[in-house]
Amino acid sequence: MGTSLSSTPNIIIYPATDQLYESNVGGSELKDLTLPTFITKGNRLLLAYNGSYEQLGQELKEAIARSIWEAQLNGTSVEAQATGATQETVPHWFKEGAICYMSNGWQIKDEDALQKIFRQNQFHGWEEVISKHQTIAGLAFCYFLTEKYLPTAVMQTYVQLRKRKPLPTAVRLITKRRIDSLYSQCVAYYQARFNVRNVMNVGNVFLDSLKQKNANAKEQTIAVKHVNGRILQILPDAKNEYIAYVLSTPFTRTVYTYNIKTKATRKQINYNLPPWINDHSDNLYPIISWSANGKELLVTLPEKGKLVVKHYDPNGGFVDRNTLNGTDGISTIQELKDNQFLLSAWRNGESDIVLFNDRKDKYKPLTNDTYDDRSPAISGDEFYFSSNRPDSNRTKKRNNPNGKDTLVNAQGIYKRMDKGILPVHTDTIPYIHYDQPQLLADGSLLYSSTENGTLQYFIETGGERKIIAQPKDNFFINAAKHQMITWTTTKDSLFINSDSIRTINSENKIAPWLVDYNARAAARAKEDSILKAARDDKPSFLDGVLKAANQASDSKSDSAKHKAKGQKNKIANDSAASPYVLQLYSAYFSAQVNNDYYINRYQPYLNYQGQFKFPEIGGMAQGGFSDLFENHHFTVAYRIPAGTEGSTFFIRYRNTKRKLDWGVAYYRNVDDLKPDPKRNWIDETGNPYPNAAKVKTHYYELSASYPLSYYSKFDFTTALREDRTVFLATDEYSLTYPAIKSLWSINALSYELKKLRPTLPNLYKGFTAKAGIDLFKGFTQEQSALTGCTAQFSYHQPIYKYITLVTRLQGGYSGGDHKVLYTLGGVDNNVAPKIDSNVHFAQNAPYAFTTLVTPFRGYYQNSLYGNEYAVFNADLYFPVFQTLIPIETPLSSINNLQLGIFSDIATAKETWNDTKQGFKTAYGLSARTTLAGYPISVQVGWPGTFSKEPVWYLGLSLK
């Protein structure tokens, strides 16, 4: 990447992927920024051990590359944010591909995945490849640039991206070609590489050929209807009566069983995936297998911090469960007789083959060492497995110029025997992997190999081996029946075909990947030989004189150095590691303008004299510190500048160590109150209130949040709010005017369900739902008690080319001896709120609190009001320069521009006097984007008809 990490990272390794998911790291929702908000991220790299130290090393490289990318391109540094370079301008597909390529290069598995995609589809442009698999497309594009143009093309492109060049400009500067020309060349390059120019699409053409192929054997092809999703694994039972399969959707993986005779599909179990993580390819769960008697489906998955095996009958009925105590994760599972499971498991940082006895809850390791062992294959007394172990033969001068013997690891297939573990097929060359051993019914050994630069499968009998003819579709091998099961999916169907394993006797051809690998290796060897020949290692006469002169002084200091080194090694032990580390993070700014920001959600009716005071524009200087795992957060903030209204200050502590997050906060605020001059509010003696006042608020809060799943949670808040409306002395009358005091207890309970996934910047697909109840109890004035109930539901649906329809329905009701006054009108985070001057709320109205309901466009604030309301919004957003006009400019604010049309319908009612205000409608236009990395929206609405004067809004929010 031509750069380095800005600071030493803190590497946090979790024992398994699900434990990383369950942690409180990374799951917090990013809030919309309003006004310049400088945020500095920490330097933590989060990893998960999945039973392979080789994979862990690759993930570490990728995490480092991603950390550098985020810091230098996505504007996470304060300097980048200050210059407005906080919006990501690089396409997601290239970003993900470039990070993977710069960290681990172009591997065999990547080329095999791309070849499979090309053989299943007929592509006319690179955009179609991107739509199939973004990361693989990005990797392939980077490899194409490296092979066809410059070995450093990707690094140089990254350097240009750091200079805020858009991707088309960056690649044009490096390759001297337009990006559309590069796309065409890239498609042609891989079509020629894979020899797939005449391959037709998988759709109806493939299905017709499949039907024709199996015209005389229709029972071999099975069509299973399923919901839209991706099939991860299929597994027929031993009697070919049922087929179990795992279906993946954007939020969930679901296990189904299909009855071949009755053609009935039964749902077994759901496994939720965390929405804040885009790539779940490292997550193997749920793992399905059939029981030893073939009558039950075993589903293995993590549940509440433990790995469990659930037993289901084929019709979906729950039968039993086993808990794999002390196991962090598994990659394979097989039920044996006598309540035993054969597991490829990792425990305490070791990946071993173990037997688990469910009755005794004990493990018996079949391999027990620090090497990566997996994929066991047992038949009678024969036991094979994959591993990465030291080579039995010490290799001289391999990777060692001094000629000393070195012990290198050999990856491959091993056999466990009474006299020890013996290698069967192993190699020390990094790209060669022998894996997935299986023992077929006739005693043959089946295994996979990458020795020829691509993934191939071999069958070996008596020292003779043959290559298996591999189809272009997904497949797995049923060792017990000597069958190859292939499957192909369409949008709503799964087609499964079973056939005998076929072998071919053709010679092992070297794959294009290996040809390139050997060419690069030869070029590097040639460069090394040239450099070695040019290097003069013969010492000069002056070198000899200086060496002799320094030997005496060096010998005197050797003993002192060894002594100091010994003391240093003695100190560097486990006790020297700090078990608890606090680290400061830099101060940053956050916006105060938000009608839901801390205490501004509800405002006391009497203290604010019947009006909702919208927070004025301002900034909060905010900073704090947290521990390394972010289990404890301390935050302090102060408003700058303090302004004429007075100071705003808060201090907060949050504890996120357990599943139940809780926190305490103290907030102090001063608002400058400018009452409506047309009001008719008087004190107890009949005198009108003075016109100049300030509201001073002290707010004490205890909060708790409990997640039910990755998408839903309960929030509870109990707070004590003290308000004093102080009237300023502007004349002799107001000099001694007493303050209005109030003390309230506010308790809020809410439930939130959020299933949204991003499509384009600021656009989503999915839905959210939230419902809550607020309980108020007063201790001053009339000591009122009241409730407020609210509910919201929103639905986001892309219609065509990410043109997205967003609908929102919300409503509320307040009851009790006093009410909550809901006032409708305006938009969220309005820069210049407009209030209907014809609406004046009476002093004797039975309201205790007031709050603002948005958005309701086309009308001023207070246009509708009451203790009961309902609002419906419908917005249609057009991402202009990302779909309709596919051009890219150097300005992210232009690229992210979205035009929209909307319609709002609302009604409100005062139930205490049975005053209905009817329905009001509005129509309008909107434009929104991110300016200097922060959201901004301009909206204009017509109240009911276009003949009336429109209302304009400028909001620091995208809602």
Long-range contacts (C-beta under 8 A, 24 or more apart in sequence): 1-65, 1-68, 1-69, 1-102, 1-155, 1-158, 2-155, 2-158, 2-159, 3-68, 3-72, 4-68, 5-43, 5-64, 5-67, 5-68, 6-43, 6-71, 6-77, 7-43, 8-43, 9-43, 9-44, 9-45, 9-64, 9-67, 10-42, 10-43, 10-44, 10-45, 10-628, 11-44, 11-45, 11-47, 11-60, 11-63, 12-44, 12-45, 12-46, 12-47, 12-628, 12-629, 13-47, 13-48, 13-49, 13-56, 14-46, 14-47, 14-48, 14-49, 15-48, 15-49, 15-328, 15-329, 15-346, 15-349, 16-48, 16-49, 16-50, 16-302, 16-328, 16-329, 16-346, 17-48, 17-50, 17-282, 17-283, 17-329, 18-283, 18-285, 18-302, 18-329, 19-48, 19-302, 19-305, 19-328, 20-46, 20-47, 20-48, 21-274, 21-277, 21-710, 22-305, 23-629, 24-630, 24-631, 24-656, 24-657, 24-661, 25-629, 25-630, 26-274, 26-276, 26-277, 27-274, 27-276, 27-710, 32-935, 32-957, 32-958, 32-959, 33-590, 33-591, 33-933, 33-934, 33-935, 34-591, 34-593, 34-594, 34-829, 34-934, 34-935, 34-956, 34-957, 35-589, 35-591, 35-593, 35-617, 35-619, 35-934, 35-956, 36-81, 36-82, 36-589, 36-619, 36-932, 36-934, 37-81, 37-588, 37-589, 37-590, 37-591, 37-934, 38-78, 38-81, 38-82, 38-586, 38-588, 38-589, 39-76, 39-81, 39-588, 40-76, 40-77, 40-78, 40-585, 40-586, 40-588, 41-70, 41-71, 41-76, 42-583, 42-585, 42-630, 43-67, 44-628, 48-282, 49-328, 49-329, 49-346, 49-349, 50-282, 50-284, 50-329, 50-331, 50-346, 51-329, 51-330, 51-331, 51-344, 51-345, 51-346, 51-351, 51-372, 51-374, 52-351, 52-372, 52-374, 53-372, 53-388, 54-372, 54-388, 55-282, 58-103, 58-104, 59-282, 61-103, 61-104, 62-99, 62-100, 62-103, 62-104, 64-103, 65-99, 65-102, 65-103, 66-99, 66-103, 69-95, 69-98, 69-99, 72-162, 73-161, 73-162, 75-933, 78-586, 78-588, 81-933, 84-931, 84-932, 84-933, 85-164, 85-933, 86-932, 86-933, 86-934, 87-761, 87-892, 87-893, 87-896, 87-930, 87-933, 88-761, 89-164, 89-166, 89-167, 89-892, 89-895, 90-161, 90-167, 91-167, 92-134, 93-130, 93-134, 93-135, 93-137, 93-138, 94-138, 94-141, 94-142, 94-167, 95-138, 96-134, 96-135, 96-138, 96-279, 97-134, 97-135, 97-136, 97-137, 97-138, 97-139, 97-140, 97-141, 97-142, 98-138, 98-142, 98-154, 98-157, 98-158, 100-135, 100-138, 100-139, 101-138, 101-139, 101-142, 101-143, 101-154, 102-142, 102-154, 102-155, 102-158, 106-139, 106-140, 106-142, 106-143, 106-146, 106-513, 107-431, 108-431, 108-450, 108-453, 108-454, 108-455, 108-511, 108-513, 109-455, 110-136, 110-139, 110-140, 110-143, 111-454, 111-511, 111-512, 111-513, 112-454, 112-455, 114-139, 114-140, 114-190, 114-194, 115-194, 115-196, 115-454, 116-472, 118-190, 118-191, 118-194, 118-196, 118-199, 119-194, 119-196, 119-199, 119-472, 120-199, 120-201, 120-202, 120-472, 120-473, 121-199, 121-201, 121-202, 122-199, 122-200, 122-201, 123-187, 123-191, 124-187, 125-183, 125-184, 125-187, 126-183, 126-184, 126-186, 126-187, 127-183, 129-187, 135-279, 140-186, 140-190, 141-182, 141-186, 144-182, 144-185, 144-186, 144-189, 144-190, 145-171, 145-174, 145-175, 145-182, 147-516, 148-185, 148-189, 149-174, 149-175, 150-174, 150-175, 164-890, 165-890, 166-888, 166-889, 166-890, 167-888, 168-888, 169-890, 193-512, 202-488, 202-490, 203-490, 206-488, 207-488, 207-490, 207-495, 210-488, 210-495, 210-497, 214-497, 220-497, 220-498, 220-499, 221-495, 221-496, 221-497, 222-258, 222-260, 222-495, 222-496, 222-497, 223-493, 223-494, 223-495, 223-496, 224-258, 224-265, 224-493, 224-494, 224-495, 224-496, 225-265, 225-492, 225-493, 225-494, 226-256, 226-265, 226-492, 226-493, 226-494, 227-492, 228-491, 228-492, 229-254, 230-489, 231-474, 231-487, 231-489, 231-494, 233-287, 233-288, 234-476, 234-485, 234-487, 234-494, 234-496, 235-288, 235-289, 235-290, 236-478, 236-485, 236-496, 236-498, 237-290, 237-294, 237-297, 237-314, 238-290, 238-294, 238-480, 239-294, 241-314, 242-297, 242-314, 243-496, 244-268, 244-288, 244-290, 244-297, 245-288, 245-494, 246-286, 246-288, 248-280, 250-757, 250-765, 250-766, 251-275, 251-711, 251-755, 251-757, 251-766, 253-285, 253-286, 255-286, 255-288, 255-297, 255-299, 257-297, 257-312, 257-314, 257-315, 257-316, 259-314, 259-315, 266-314, 266-315, 266-316, 267-316, 268-297, 268-299, 268-312, 268-316, 269-299, 269-301, 269-310, 269-312, 271-301, 272-709, 272-710, 272-711, 273-710, 274-710, 275-710, 275-711, 275-754, 275-755, 275-756, 275-757, 284-329, 284-330, 284-331, 287-330, 287-331, 287-332, 287-333, 289-333, 289-334, 289-335, 290-335, 291-335, 292-335, 292-336, 292-337, 296-320, 298-333, 298-335, 300-324, 300-330, 300-333, 302-329, 309-333, 309-341, 322-358, 324-356, 325-361, 326-363, 327-356, 331-374, 331-375, 332-374, 332-375, 332-376, 334-376, 334-378, 342-376, 342-378, 344-373, 344-374, 344-375, 344-376, 344-385, 353-385, 366-416, 367-416, 367-421, 371-409, 375-435, 375-436, 375-437, 377-437, 377-438, 377-439, 377-479, 378-439, 379-439, 379-443, 382-415, 382-439, 383-415, 383-416, 384-413, 384-414, 384-415, 384-416, 384-424, 384-437, 384-439, 384-445, 385-413, 385-414, 385-416, 385-437, 386-411, 386-412, 386-413, 386-414, 386-434, 386-435, 386-436, 386-437, 387-411, 387-412, 387-413, 387-414, 387-421, 389-414, 389-421, 389-423, 389-426, 391-426, 391-428, 392-423, 395-428, 398-428, 413-437, 413-447, 425-449, 427-451, 431-514, 431-517, 438-477, 438-479, 439-479, 440-479, 440-482, 441-479, 441-480, 441-481, 441-482, 442-482, 446-477, 446-479, 451-508, 452-508, 452-509, 452-510, 452-511, 452-514, 453-510, 453-511, 453-512, 453-513, 453-514, 453-515, 453-517, 454-511, 454-513, 454-514, 456-508, 459-501, 459-503, 466-503, 466-504, 466-505, 467-503, 467-504, 467-505, 467-506, 467-508, 468-501, 468-502, 468-503, 468-504, 469-502, 469-503, 469-504, 477-501, 580-627, 580-628, 581-627, 581-628, 582-625, 582-626, 582-627, 582-628, 583-625, 583-626, 583-627, 583-628, 584-625, 585-623, 585-624, 585-625, 585-626, 586-623, 587-621, 587-622, 587-623, 588-622, 588-623, 589-619, 589-620, 589-621, 589-622, 590-619, 590-620, 590-622, 590-637, 591-618, 591-619, 591-620, 591-829, 591-956, 592-616, 592-617, 592-618, 592-619, 592-620, 592-639, 592-648, 593-617, 593-618, 593-829, 593-831, 593-956, 594-828, 594-829, 595-828, 595-829, 595-851, 595-852, 595-854, 598-650, 598-665, 598-667, 598-669, 598-699, 599-667, 599-669, 599-697, 599-699, 599-721, 601-851, 602-746, 602-774, 602-820, 602-849, 602-850, 602-851, 603-849, 603-850, 603-851, 604-721, 604-723, 604-742, 604-744, 604-848, 604-849, 605-821, 605-841, 605-845, 605-847, 605-848, 605-849, 605-850, 606-725, 606-740, 606-742, 606-781, 606-848, 607-695, 607-723, 607-724, 607-725, 607-740, 607-742, 608-671, 608-673, 608-695, 608-725, 608-850, 609-673, 609-675, 609-676, 609-679, 609-681, 609-689, 609-693, 609-725, 610-676, 610-679, 610-681, 610-821, 610-840, 610-841, 610-842, 610-843, 610-845, 610-847, 610-850, 611-675, 611-676, 611-835, 611-841, 611-850, 612-823, 612-850, 612-851, 612-852, 612-861, 613-671, 613-673, 613-695, 614-830, 614-833, 614-852, 614-861, 616-643, 616-645, 617-831, 618-643, 618-648, 620-648, 629-657, 630-656, 631-655, 631-656, 631-657, 632-656, 632-657, 633-663, 644-672, 645-670, 645-671, 645-672, 645-694, 646-670, 646-671, 646-672, 646-694, 646-696, 659-706, 659-707, 660-704, 660-705, 660-706, 661-704, 661-705, 661-706, 662-702, 662-703, 662-704, 662-705, 663-702, 663-703, 663-704, 664-701, 664-702, 664-703, 665-699, 665-700, 665-701, 665-703, 666-698, 666-699, 666-700, 666-701, 667-697, 667-698, 667-699, 667-701, 668-696, 668-697, 668-698, 668-699, 669-696, 669-697, 669-699, 670-694, 670-695, 670-696, 670-697, 671-695, 671-697, 673-725, 676-837, 676-840, 678-837, 678-840, 679-840, 680-840, 680-842, 680-843, 681-843, 682-843, 683-737, 687-733, 689-727, 689-737, 690-727, 690-728, 690-730, 690-733, 690-734, 690-737, 691-730, 692-727, 692-728, 692-730, 692-734, 693-725, 693-726, 693-727, 693-728, 694-725, 694-726, 694-728, 695-723, 695-724, 695-725, 695-726, 696-723, 696-724, 696-726, 697-721, 697-722, 697-723, 697-724, 698-722, 711-753, 711-754, 711-755, 712-751, 712-752, 712-753, 712-754, 713-751, 713-752, 714-749, 714-750, 714-751, 715-748, 715-749, 715-750, 715-751, 715-752, 715-772, 716-747, 716-748, 716-749, 716-750, 717-746, 717-747, 717-748, 718-745, 718-746, 718-747, 718-748, 719-745, 719-746, 719-747, 720-744, 720-745, 720-746, 721-745, 721-746, 741-780, 742-778, 742-780, 742-781, 743-778, 743-779, 743-780, 744-776, 744-777, 744-778, 744-779, 744-848, 745-776, 745-777, 745-778, 745-779, 746-774, 746-775, 746-776, 747-774, 747-775, 747-776, 748-772, 748-773, 748-774, 748-775, 749-773, 756-796, 759-798, 759-802, 759-804, 760-802, 760-879, 760-882, 760-883, 761-882, 761-896, 761-930, 762-896, 762-898, 762-928, 762-930, 762-935, 762-958, 763-796, 763-798, 763-802, 763-804, 763-877, 763-879, 763-898, 764-796, 764-804, 765-796, 765-797, 765-798, 765-804, 766-795, 766-796, 767-793, 767-794, 767-795, 767-796, 768-792, 768-793, 768-794, 769-793, 769-794, 774-820, 776-816, 776-818, 776-820, 776-848, 776-849, 778-818, 778-848, 782-817, 782-818, 784-816, 784-817, 784-818, 784-848, 785-816, 785-817, 785-818, 786-814, 786-815, 786-816, 786-817, 786-818, 786-819, 786-820, 786-848, 786-849, 787-814, 787-815, 787-816, 788-812, 788-813, 788-814, 788-820, 788-849, 789-813, 789-814, 799-876, 801-883, 801-884, 802-879, 802-882, 802-883, 803-876, 803-877, 803-878, 803-879, 803-883, 803-884, 804-876, 804-877, 804-879, 805-874, 805-875, 805-876, 806-873, 806-874, 806-875, 806-876, 806-877, 807-872, 807-873, 807-874, 807-875, 808-871, 808-872, 808-873, 808-874, 808-875, 809-870, 809-871, 809-872, 809-873, 810-853, 810-870, 810-871, 811-869, 811-870, 811-871, 812-853, 812-868, 812-869, 813-867, 813-868, 814-867, 814-868, 815-867, 815-911, 817-846, 818-846, 818-847, 818-848, 819-846, 819-847, 819-848, 819-867, 819-912, 820-847, 820-848, 820-849, 820-850, 820-851, 820-867, 821-845, 821-847, 821-849, 821-850, 821-851, 821-865, 821-866, 821-867, 822-850, 822-851, 822-853, 822-865, 822-866, 822-867, 822-868, 822-869, 822-908, 823-850, 823-851, 823-852, 823-853, 823-861, 823-862, 823-864, 823-865, 824-852, 824-853, 824-854, 824-856, 824-859, 824-861, 824-862, 824-863, 824-864, 824-865, 824-869, 824-871, 824-906, 824-908, 825-854, 825-856, 825-859, 825-860, 825-861, 825-862, 825-863, 825-864, 826-852, 826-854, 826-855, 826-856, 826-857, 826-859, 826-860, 826-861, 826-953, 827-854, 827-855, 827-857, 827-937, 827-939, 827-953, 827-955, 827-957, 827-959, 828-854, 828-855, 828-955, 828-957, 828-959, 829-955, 829-956, 829-957, 829-959, 830-854, 830-953, 830-954, 830-955, 831-954, 831-955, 831-956, 832-954, 833-861, 834-860, 834-861, 834-951, 835-860, 835-861, 835-862, 836-860, 836-861, 836-862, 836-863, 839-863, 839-865, 841-865, 846-912, 854-959, 855-904, 855-959, 856-904, 856-906, 856-922, 857-902, 857-904, 857-922, 857-924, 857-939, 857-941, 857-951, 857-953, 858-904, 858-922, 858-923, 858-924, 858-941, 858-942, 858-943, 858-944, 858-950, 858-951, 859-920, 859-922, 859-941, 859-943, 859-951, 860-951, 863-920, 864-906, 864-907, 864-908, 864-917, 864-920, 865-908, 865-910, 865-917, 866-908, 866-909, 866-910, 866-911, 866-915, 866-917, 867-909, 867-910, 867-911, 867-912, 868-908, 868-909, 868-910, 868-911, 869-906, 869-907, 869-908, 869-909, 870-906, 870-907, 870-908, 871-904, 871-905, 871-906, 872-904, 872-905, 872-906, 873-902, 873-903, 873-904, 874-902, 874-903, 874-904, 875-900, 875-901, 875-902, 875-926, 876-900, 876-901, 876-902, 877-928, 892-930, 892-933, 893-929, 893-930, 893-931, 893-932, 894-929, 896-929, 896-930, 897-927, 897-928, 897-929, 898-927, 898-928, 898-929, 899-925, 899-926, 899-927, 900-925, 900-926, 900-927, 900-928, 901-925, 901-926, 902-926, 902-939, 902-941, 904-941, 920-944, 924-950, 928-958
